[in-house]
Amino acid sequence: MLTRAPHNDPTPPLQRWNGALPLLMTGAVLVMIALDLLRHGLHAPHHDEGSADHIAIFLMFGQLPVVASLLITGRKEIRRIAPVLAAQIIFWLLTYLLAWMTR
């Protein structure tokens, strides 16, 4: 049985589960925010958190262990995973900016 060290993994970071999954989760939240903006505009009515809000919170905080996994397994190849981490940070900032704009 052949085993590879994580730093010898030829798979690009974006094609690994722990590289792509957080981006997909943030993308889902961005779609939810965009739909809310399309439906209500920038000045949405204030309401109690509904199921969509709880799903968005679950998706955003559920990414943290997955991103930590990417950092731990890719610690020897930080230059290869840096673009994926940068994209994740940009997505997070965009998500929180859009959520702040809708308040």
WOZIFEN-V585022 format. One record per residue. N is the residue number from 0. RES is the residue in one letter. OMEGA is omega in whole degrees, -180 to 180 (* if undefined). D_FIRST is the distance of its C-alpha to the first C-alpha in Angstrom with 1 decimal. Layout:
# WOZIFEN-V585022
n/res/omega/d_first
N/RES/OMEGA/D_FIRST
N/RES/OMEGA/D_FIRST
This chain:
# WOZIFEN-V585022
n/res/omega/d_first
0/M/180/0.0
1/L/174/3.8
2/T/179/6.5
3/R/172/10.1
4/A/-178/13.2
5/P/-178/15.8
6/H/176/18.1
7/N/-178/15.9
8/D/-179/15.6
9/P/-179/17.5
10/T/177/18.6
11/P/-177/22.3
12/P/-179/23.3
13/L/179/25.6
14/Q/175/22.9
15/R/-177/20.9
16/W/-176/22.0
17/N/173/23.4
18/G/-176/25.2
19/A/-174/26.8
20/L/178/27.6
21/P/179/30.2
22/L/177/32.0
23/L/180/32.2
24/M/178/33.5
25/T/177/36.1
26/G/178/37.0
27/A/178/37.8
28/V/178/40.0
29/L/177/41.7
30/V/179/42.5
31/M/179/43.9
32/I/180/46.1
33/A/178/47.2
34/L/178/48.2
35/D/177/50.2
36/L/178/51.9
37/L/-177/52.8
38/R/-172/54.2
39/H/-175/56.1
40/G/-177/56.4
41/L/-177/56.1
42/H/180/58.4
43/A/177/56.7
44/P/179/58.6
45/H/-179/57.5
46/H/174/56.0
47/D/179/53.9
48/E/178/50.1
49/G/-178/49.1
50/S/179/45.8
51/A/178/44.9
52/D/179/45.4
53/H/177/43.2
54/I/179/40.4
55/A/178/40.7
56/I/178/40.6
57/F/-179/37.5
58/L/-178/35.8
59/M/-179/36.9
60/F/176/36.0
61/G/179/32.8
62/Q/-173/31.4
63/L/178/31.6
64/P/-180/28.4
65/V/177/26.5
66/V/176/28.0
67/A/177/27.3
68/S/177/23.6
69/L/178/23.8
70/L/-178/25.6
71/I/-178/23.3
72/T/-178/20.0
73/G/-176/22.0
74/R/179/24.1
75/K/-178/22.8
76/E/-173/23.7
77/I/179/27.0
78/R/178/28.6
79/R/-178/26.2
80/I/-178/26.6
81/A/179/30.3
82/P/178/31.7
83/V/178/29.9
84/L/178/31.3
85/A/178/34.7
86/A/180/34.8
87/Q/180/34.1
88/I/178/36.9
89/I/178/39.2
90/F/179/38.5
91/W/-179/39.1
92/L/178/42.4
93/L/179/43.5
94/T/-179/42.8
95/Y/176/44.8
96/L/179/47.5
97/L/178/48.0
98/A/179/48.0
99/W/-180/50.6
100/M/-178/52.7
101/T/-179/53.0
102/R/*/54.5
